[in-house]
Amino acid sequence: MDLIEDTPGTAGNAHEYTVSEISGAVKRSLEDQFGRVRVRGEVGRVSMPRSGHMYFDLKDENAVIAAVSWKGQVARMQVRPEEGMEVIATGRMTTFPGQSKYQLIVDTVEPAGAGALMAMLEARKKQLAAEGLFDPARKQQIPWLPRTIGVVTSPSGAVIRDILHRLRDRFPRHVLIWPVAVQGQSCAPEVTRAINGFNALPEGGPIPRPDLIIVARGGGSLEDLWGFNEESVVRAAAASRIPLISAVGHETDTTLIDFASDRRAPTPTAAAEMAVPVRADLLDWLGEAELRIMRATRARLNQSRQRHADLSRALGRPETLVQPARQRFDMWADRVGPALRAVISRKREAFAPLAALIAPRLLQNVLRNERERLASLSDRLERAPVARLEALTERLDRLERLRQTLGYTETLKRGYAVVWGERGLVTSQAQAAREGRLEIEFHDGRLPVGTGGAPEPSAPRTPAKPKKPPPPEQGNLF
């Protein structure tokens, strides 16, 4: 595209471009000039939304290039870019018309030399160590003879064959294999799921829960083993409740899972040797232990037998221990018969005088006296209620006569009177002044009177007869 200088003489002849035309022209020019490029720089901001695409920056001391890697390209990456990592990104330059900027579409990312990977590895190692994931106090004891062993590795490599062969030679055990990719982008998530999956198996379920886990892989370059340096794998190994042996690479290879595992094996074969003892050696040891136990038991029995023999010689004969007691028993047995006969004779002599006193005539007199006493008591019991009732009736009559003599009606007959008001008995002048009407009760009736006028005649009122008290209850004769 040729740019036309805008001068006063040519302004009317200049071509007018739309925004899309300019954007498309810039895009074609940039893609033609930089069709396929390799860019080296430090990774800046990294973001990965739910879409699975990855957006990051490549920068140096003077400039920044926006980079994007689509979801499919991210899945094929051997090493994912992280902030601060120096990488070489391969892709093509293009523009993003929506924001009027250019960006690099990244196909592959590789570290800018082994030094960059080692620096990132060391930084990650320090971070995880600071969290305590490599603390020796967290490590568990490897079981001496596990019943089930879980192996996390590739099912098609030589590693699993070496492990199974070594276990078969030493001590055959039940083995569960969780197949995973041991390199590439899917290595870390699959190994993480395998470790967590073995730990999630329930005790006593249809699939036996392993007593030991072996994570194994053969040797390779730093990039090939990088999946075992990922943070998710290290955290899963550190959080495993099942003891874990890491056997990744050869003896000289070291990954971060080695620091988080409970035991590190230099090779997968060595991991199998750590997992189980040699059955033949164990049988030999058991045979020797059995012989030692038999010899020790026989020696202890002989020692106890000899000790009993020595003690038995120090003890006397049983007959000599029992003979005095037997002699005393015979002596007392001879004395029992005569002693019993003497006691019976003395008791009979003491009972004879008493038996003479017991005669039928004496018993008849006692019975007659008791019969008379009972008849007298019966007669008294029959007369007692009647006499008691008569006494109470007479007492009640006396009380009634006393009540009539001391009642206020008898007092009225002697010349006294009672003043009644509308609210009851009047006993004072002040109370009489408050009453509207008054009545004076004599022995033969009541006479109404006013508080300030002549008395008003009234029909005589007969006083209410007091109620007769109820007769007292009959008391208990006994």
C-alpha positions as CSV (number, residue, x, y, z in Angstrom):
1,M,0.0,0.0,0.0
2,D,1.4,3.4,-1.0
3,L,0.8,6.3,1.4
4,I,-0.2,9.6,-0.3
5,E,1.0,12.7,1.3
6,D,-1.9,15.1,2.1
7,T,-0.9,18.5,0.7
8,P,-3.2,21.5,0.0
9,G,-2.9,20.9,-3.7
10,T,-3.8,17.2,-3.7
11,A,-6.3,17.0,-0.8
12,G,-9.2,16.6,-3.1
13,N,-7.6,13.6,-5.0
14,A,-6.6,11.5,-1.9
15,H,-8.4,8.1,-1.6
16,E,-10.6,7.7,1.4
17,Y,-10.1,4.4,3.2
18,T,-12.5,2.8,5.6
19,V,-11.3,1.6,9.0
20,S,-11.7,-2.1,7.9
21,E,-9.7,-1.5,4.7
22,I,-6.8,0.1,6.6
23,S,-7.0,-2.7,9.2
24,G,-7.0,-5.4,6.6
25,A,-4.2,-3.8,4.7
26,V,-2.0,-3.7,7.9
27,K,-2.9,-7.3,8.7
28,R,-1.9,-8.6,5.2
29,S,1.3,-6.5,5.3
30,L,2.3,-7.8,8.7
31,E,1.5,-11.4,7.9
32,D,3.4,-11.3,4.6
33,Q,6.5,-9.8,6.3
34,F,6.4,-12.0,9.4
35,G,4.8,-15.2,8.2
36,R,6.6,-17.6,10.6
37,V,8.9,-16.3,13.4
38,R,10.7,-17.4,16.5
39,V,10.6,-14.9,19.3
40,R,12.8,-15.1,22.4
41,G,11.7,-13.2,25.5
42,E,10.6,-13.3,29.1
43,V,7.1,-14.4,29.9
44,G,5.1,-11.6,31.5
45,R,1.4,-11.7,32.5
46,V,-0.2,-15.1,31.9
47,S,-4.0,-15.8,31.9
48,M,-6.0,-18.8,30.9
49,P,-9.8,-18.3,30.9
50,R,-12.4,-21.1,30.8
51,S,-12.2,-21.3,27.1
52,G,-8.8,-23.0,27.4
53,H,-6.9,-20.5,25.4
54,M,-3.8,-19.0,26.9
55,Y,-2.9,-15.3,26.8
56,F,0.5,-14.0,27.8
57,D,3.1,-11.4,27.1
58,L,6.6,-11.7,25.7
59,K,8.9,-8.9,26.8
60,D,12.4,-7.7,27.0
61,E,13.9,-4.5,28.4
62,N,12.5,-2.3,25.7
63,A,9.2,-3.8,24.3
64,V,6.2,-6.1,24.9
65,I,4.4,-8.4,22.4
66,A,1.0,-9.8,23.2
67,A,0.9,-13.6,22.6
68,V,-2.0,-16.0,22.4
69,S,-2.1,-19.8,22.1
70,W,-5.3,-21.5,21.2
71,K,-6.7,-24.4,23.2
72,G,-5.5,-27.2,20.9
73,Q,-2.0,-25.7,20.9
74,V,-1.9,-25.4,24.7
75,A,-2.8,-29.1,25.0
76,R,0.3,-30.1,22.8
77,M,2.8,-27.9,24.7
78,Q,5.6,-29.8,26.5
79,V,6.2,-26.9,28.9
80,R,3.7,-24.3,29.7
81,P,5.0,-20.7,29.9
82,E,5.0,-19.3,33.4
83,E,5.6,-15.7,34.5
84,G,9.3,-14.8,34.7
85,M,10.4,-17.8,32.5
86,E,12.6,-17.1,29.4
87,V,11.3,-19.0,26.4
88,I,11.5,-19.2,22.7
89,A,8.0,-18.9,21.2
90,T,7.3,-20.1,17.6
91,G,4.3,-18.8,15.7
92,R,3.1,-16.2,13.3
93,M,2.5,-12.5,13.6
94,T,-1.0,-11.1,13.0
95,T,-3.2,-8.2,14.1
96,F,-6.4,-8.1,16.2
97,P,-8.6,-5.5,14.5
98,G,-11.0,-5.4,17.4
99,Q,-8.4,-3.6,19.5
100,S,-6.1,-2.3,16.8
101,K,-3.0,-4.2,18.0
102,Y,-0.7,-6.8,16.7
103,Q,0.0,-10.2,18.5
104,L,1.9,-13.4,18.1
105,I,-0.1,-16.6,17.6
106,V,2.1,-19.1,19.4
107,D,2.2,-22.8,18.2
108,T,5.0,-24.1,20.4
109,V,7.0,-22.8,23.4
110,E,10.3,-24.1,24.5
111,P,12.6,-22.9,27.3
112,A,15.5,-20.7,26.3
113,G,18.1,-23.3,27.2
114,A,18.3,-25.8,30.2
115,G,19.2,-22.9,32.5
116,A,15.7,-21.4,32.2
117,L,14.1,-24.7,33.2
118,M,16.5,-25.2,36.0
119,A,15.9,-21.7,37.3
120,M,12.1,-22.2,37.2
121,L,12.5,-25.6,38.9
122,E,14.6,-24.2,41.7
123,A,12.1,-21.4,42.3
124,R,9.3,-23.8,42.4
125,K,11.2,-26.1,44.7
126,K,11.9,-23.2,47.2
127,Q,8.2,-22.2,47.1
128,L,6.9,-25.8,47.9
129,A,9.6,-26.3,50.5
130,A,8.6,-23.1,52.3
131,E,5.0,-24.5,52.5
132,G,6.4,-27.6,54.3
133,L,5.6,-30.2,51.6
134,F,9.1,-31.6,51.8
135,D,9.3,-31.7,55.6
136,P,10.7,-35.1,56.8
137,A,8.2,-35.1,59.6
138,R,5.4,-35.5,57.1
139,K,6.8,-38.7,55.6
140,Q,5.1,-42.0,56.4
141,Q,6.6,-45.4,57.2
142,I,6.6,-47.8,54.2
143,P,4.7,-51.0,55.1
144,W,6.9,-54.0,55.6
145,L,4.8,-56.4,53.6
146,P,1.9,-54.7,51.7
147,R,-1.0,-56.8,50.6
148,T,-1.9,-54.6,47.6
149,I,0.5,-52.3,45.6
150,G,-0.7,-49.6,43.3
151,V,1.5,-48.7,40.4
152,V,1.2,-45.4,38.5
153,T,3.0,-45.6,35.2
154,S,2.6,-46.3,31.5
155,P,1.1,-49.7,30.8
156,S,3.0,-50.2,27.6
157,G,6.6,-49.4,28.7
158,A,9.4,-51.5,30.1
159,V,9.0,-50.0,33.5
160,I,5.9,-51.9,34.5
161,R,7.4,-55.2,33.2
162,D,10.5,-54.7,35.3
163,I,8.4,-53.9,38.4
164,L,6.1,-56.9,38.0
165,H,9.1,-59.2,37.3
166,R,10.9,-58.0,40.3
167,L,7.9,-58.4,42.6
168,R,7.3,-61.9,41.3
169,D,10.9,-62.9,42.0
170,R,11.0,-61.4,45.5
171,F,7.4,-61.8,47.0
172,P,4.3,-62.0,44.7
173,R,1.7,-59.4,45.7
174,H,-1.6,-58.2,44.3
175,V,-0.8,-55.2,41.9
176,L,-3.2,-52.5,40.7
177,I,-2.0,-50.5,37.6
178,W,-3.3,-47.1,37.0
179,P,-2.3,-46.2,33.4
180,V,-1.1,-42.7,32.8
181,A,1.0,-40.7,30.2
182,V,4.5,-40.3,31.6
183,Q,5.4,-37.3,29.5
184,G,3.7,-34.5,27.6
185,Q,1.0,-32.1,28.5
186,S,-1.4,-34.7,29.9
187,C,1.3,-36.3,32.2
188,A,0.8,-34.1,35.2
189,P,-3.1,-34.1,35.4
190,E,-3.2,-37.9,34.8
191,V,-0.6,-38.7,37.5
192,T,-2.4,-36.3,39.9
193,R,-5.7,-38.1,39.2
194,A,-4.1,-41.5,39.7
195,I,-2.6,-40.6,43.1
196,N,-5.9,-39.0,44.3
197,G,-7.9,-41.9,42.8
198,F,-6.0,-44.6,44.8
199,N,-6.5,-42.6,48.0
200,A,-10.2,-42.2,47.3
201,L,-10.8,-46.0,47.2
202,P,-12.8,-47.1,50.2
203,E,-11.6,-49.8,52.7
204,G,-13.2,-53.1,52.0
205,G,-14.7,-52.0,48.6
206,P,-14.9,-54.1,45.4
207,I,-11.5,-52.7,44.4
208,P,-8.9,-53.3,47.1
209,R,-7.3,-50.1,48.4
210,P,-3.5,-50.2,48.0
211,D,-1.2,-50.3,51.0
212,L,1.6,-48.7,49.0
213,I,1.8,-46.6,45.8
214,I,4.7,-46.6,43.3
215,V,5.0,-43.7,40.8
216,A,7.4,-44.9,38.2
217,R,8.9,-43.8,34.9
218,G,12.1,-44.5,32.9
219,G,14.9,-42.1,32.3
220,G,14.7,-39.1,30.0
221,S,15.6,-35.5,29.5
222,L,14.6,-32.7,31.8
223,E,11.8,-31.8,29.4
224,D,10.6,-35.4,29.3
225,L,10.4,-35.6,33.1
226,W,8.9,-32.2,33.5
227,G,5.4,-33.5,34.2
228,F,6.7,-34.9,37.6
229,N,7.9,-31.4,38.5
230,E,4.4,-29.9,38.2
231,E,2.9,-28.4,41.3
232,S,-0.3,-30.5,41.1
233,V,1.7,-33.7,41.1
234,V,3.9,-32.6,44.0
235,R,0.9,-31.6,46.1
236,A,-1.0,-34.9,45.4
237,A,2.1,-36.9,46.5
238,A,2.5,-34.8,49.7
239,A,-1.2,-35.2,50.6
240,S,-1.4,-38.9,49.9
241,R,-2.6,-40.9,52.9
242,I,-1.1,-44.0,51.4
243,P,2.7,-44.3,51.6
244,L,4.3,-43.5,48.3
245,I,7.6,-44.4,46.6
246,S,8.8,-42.3,43.7
247,A,10.9,-44.0,41.0
248,V,11.1,-41.4,38.2
249,G,14.1,-41.6,35.9
250,H,17.5,-43.0,36.6
251,E,19.6,-42.6,39.7
252,T,21.0,-39.3,38.5
253,D,17.5,-37.8,37.6
254,T,15.8,-35.8,40.3
255,T,12.2,-34.4,40.2
256,L,10.2,-32.6,42.7
257,I,8.0,-35.6,43.4
258,D,11.1,-37.2,44.9
259,F,11.1,-34.7,47.7
260,A,7.4,-34.9,48.4
261,S,7.2,-38.8,48.4
262,D,7.7,-40.9,51.5
263,R,10.6,-42.8,49.9
264,R,12.7,-42.2,46.7
265,A,14.0,-45.1,44.6
266,P,16.8,-44.6,42.2
267,T,15.1,-46.9,39.6
268,P,11.7,-48.6,39.2
269,T,13.3,-51.9,39.9
270,A,14.7,-50.6,43.1
271,A,11.2,-49.4,44.0
272,A,9.9,-53.0,43.7
273,E,12.8,-54.1,46.0
274,M,11.9,-51.5,48.5
275,A,8.2,-52.5,48.4
276,V,8.5,-56.2,49.5
277,P,11.2,-58.4,51.1
278,V,12.7,-61.5,49.5
279,R,10.3,-64.4,50.2
280,A,13.1,-67.0,50.3
281,D,15.1,-64.9,52.8
282,L,12.0,-64.4,54.8
283,L,11.3,-68.2,54.9
284,D,14.9,-68.8,55.9
285,W,14.6,-66.3,58.7
286,L,11.3,-67.8,59.8
287,G,12.9,-71.2,59.9
288,E,15.8,-70.0,62.0
289,A,13.4,-68.1,64.3
290,E,11.3,-71.3,64.7
291,L,14.4,-73.3,65.7
292,R,15.5,-70.6,68.1
293,I,12.1,-70.6,69.7
294,M,12.1,-74.4,70.0
295,R,15.5,-74.4,71.6
296,A,14.6,-71.6,74.0
297,T,11.4,-73.3,74.9
298,R,13.1,-76.7,75.5
299,A,15.8,-75.0,77.6
300,R,13.2,-73.1,79.7
301,L,11.3,-76.4,80.3
302,N,14.4,-78.2,81.4
303,Q,15.3,-75.3,83.7
304,S,11.8,-75.3,85.2
305,R,11.9,-79.1,85.6
306,Q,15.3,-78.9,87.4
307,R,14.1,-76.1,89.6
308,H,11.0,-78.2,90.6
309,A,13.2,-81.2,91.4
310,D,15.4,-79.1,93.6
311,L,12.5,-77.6,95.5
312,S,10.8,-81.1,95.9
313,R,14.0,-82.4,97.6
314,A,13.8,-79.5,100.1
315,L,10.2,-80.3,100.9
316,G,9.3,-83.1,103.3
317,R,7.3,-86.3,102.5
318,P,3.5,-85.7,102.2
319,E,2.9,-88.5,104.6
320,T,4.9,-86.8,107.3
321,L,2.9,-83.6,106.8
322,V,-0.5,-85.3,107.1
323,Q,0.2,-87.9,109.8
324,P,-0.1,-85.5,112.9
325,A,-3.4,-84.2,111.7
326,R,-4.7,-87.7,111.0
327,Q,-3.6,-88.8,114.5
328,R,-5.5,-85.9,116.1
329,F,-8.6,-86.7,114.1
330,D,-8.6,-90.3,115.3
331,M,-8.2,-89.1,119.0
332,W,-11.1,-86.7,118.7
333,A,-13.3,-89.3,116.9
334,D,-12.8,-91.7,119.9
335,R,-13.9,-89.0,122.3
336,V,-17.1,-87.9,120.5
337,G,-19.3,-90.9,121.3
338,P,-18.9,-90.9,125.1
339,A,-19.2,-87.1,125.3
340,L,-22.5,-87.2,123.4
341,R,-23.9,-89.9,125.7
342,A,-22.9,-88.0,128.8
343,V,-24.6,-84.8,127.5
344,I,-27.8,-86.7,126.8
345,S,-27.8,-88.2,130.3
346,R,-27.4,-84.8,132.0
347,K,-30.2,-83.3,129.9
348,R,-32.6,-86.2,130.8
349,E,-31.9,-85.8,134.5
350,A,-32.6,-82.0,134.3
351,F,-35.9,-82.6,132.4
352,A,-37.4,-85.2,134.8
353,P,-38.5,-82.7,137.6
354,L,-40.1,-80.5,135.1
355,A,-42.0,-83.3,133.5
356,A,-43.4,-84.3,136.9
357,L,-44.9,-80.8,137.3
358,I,-46.8,-81.0,134.1
359,A,-50.2,-82.8,134.9
360,P,-53.6,-82.9,133.0
361,R,-55.4,-81.3,136.0
362,L,-53.1,-78.3,136.0
363,L,-53.6,-77.8,132.3
364,Q,-57.4,-78.0,132.7
365,N,-57.3,-75.3,135.4
366,V,-55.3,-73.0,133.2
367,L,-57.7,-73.5,130.3
368,R,-60.8,-72.8,132.5
369,N,-59.3,-69.6,133.9
370,E,-58.4,-68.3,130.4
371,R,-61.9,-69.2,129.1
372,E,-63.6,-67.2,132.0
373,R,-61.3,-64.2,131.3
374,L,-62.3,-64.2,127.7
375,A,-66.0,-64.3,128.5
376,S,-65.7,-61.3,130.8
377,L,-63.8,-59.3,128.2
378,S,-66.5,-60.2,125.6
379,D,-69.3,-59.0,127.9
380,R,-67.5,-55.7,128.5
381,L,-67.0,-55.2,124.9
382,E,-70.7,-55.6,124.2
383,R,-71.8,-53.1,126.9
384,A,-69.2,-50.4,126.2
385,P,-70.7,-48.9,123.0
386,V,-74.2,-48.5,124.6
387,A,-72.8,-46.8,127.7
388,R,-70.6,-44.5,125.6
389,L,-73.6,-43.5,123.4
390,E,-75.8,-42.7,126.5
391,A,-73.0,-40.6,128.0
392,L,-72.6,-38.6,124.9
393,T,-76.4,-38.0,124.5
394,E,-76.6,-36.7,128.0
395,R,-73.7,-34.3,127.5
396,L,-75.2,-33.0,124.3
397,D,-78.5,-32.2,126.1
398,R,-76.6,-30.2,128.8
399,L,-74.8,-28.2,126.1
400,E,-78.1,-27.4,124.4
401,R,-79.6,-26.1,127.6
402,L,-76.5,-24.0,128.3
403,R,-76.7,-22.5,124.8
404,Q,-80.3,-21.5,125.2
405,T,-79.5,-19.9,128.6
406,L,-76.5,-17.9,127.3
407,G,-78.1,-16.9,123.9
408,Y,-78.8,-13.2,123.2
409,T,-82.6,-13.7,123.0
410,E,-82.7,-14.6,126.6
411,T,-80.7,-11.3,127.3
412,L,-83.4,-9.3,125.3
413,K,-86.0,-10.7,127.7
414,R,-84.2,-9.1,130.6
415,G,-84.7,-5.6,129.1
416,Y,-82.0,-5.2,126.6
417,A,-82.3,-4.2,122.8
418,V,-80.2,-4.5,119.6
419,V,-79.9,-1.7,117.0
420,W,-79.8,-2.9,113.4
421,G,-78.9,-0.7,110.3
422,E,-79.2,-1.2,106.6
423,R,-75.6,-2.6,106.6
424,G,-75.9,-4.8,109.7
425,L,-75.5,-4.4,113.5
426,V,-74.9,-0.8,114.8
427,T,-72.6,-0.5,117.7
428,S,-71.6,3.2,117.8
429,Q,-73.2,6.7,117.4
430,A,-71.0,7.5,114.4
431,Q,-72.2,4.4,112.6
432,A,-75.8,5.1,113.5
433,A,-75.5,8.7,112.0
434,R,-74.3,7.2,108.7
435,E,-77.3,4.8,108.4
436,G,-80.4,6.0,106.6
437,R,-82.8,3.8,108.6
438,L,-82.5,1.9,111.9
439,E,-84.4,-0.9,113.5
440,I,-84.5,-1.7,117.3
441,E,-84.9,-5.4,118.1
442,F,-86.7,-6.3,121.3
443,H,-87.4,-9.8,122.7
444,D,-90.8,-9.7,121.0
445,G,-89.9,-8.1,117.6
446,R,-88.3,-5.2,115.8
447,L,-89.3,-1.5,115.7
448,P,-88.2,0.7,112.7
449,V,-87.0,4.2,113.5
450,G,-85.6,7.1,111.4
451,T,-82.4,8.9,112.1
452,G,-84.1,12.3,112.6
453,G,-87.9,11.6,113.0
454,A,-90.5,9.6,114.9
455,P,-90.1,5.9,115.0
456,E,-92.0,3.9,112.3
457,P,-94.0,0.9,113.4
458,S,-92.8,-2.4,112.0
459,A,-94.0,-5.9,112.2
460,P,-92.2,-7.8,114.8
461,R,-89.4,-10.1,113.5
462,T,-88.7,-13.3,115.0
463,P,-84.9,-13.8,115.4
464,A,-83.4,-16.7,113.5
465,K,-83.1,-19.8,115.5
466,P,-79.4,-20.7,115.8
467,K,-78.5,-24.0,114.2
468,K,-78.1,-26.9,116.4
469,P,-74.6,-28.2,116.4
470,P,-74.1,-31.7,115.0
471,P,-73.6,-34.4,117.5
472,P,-70.0,-35.3,118.1
473,E,-68.6,-38.3,116.4
474,Q,-68.5,-41.5,118.3
475,G,-65.0,-42.1,119.7
476,N,-62.9,-45.3,119.5
477,L,-63.7,-47.7,122.3
478,F,-60.2,-49.2,122.1
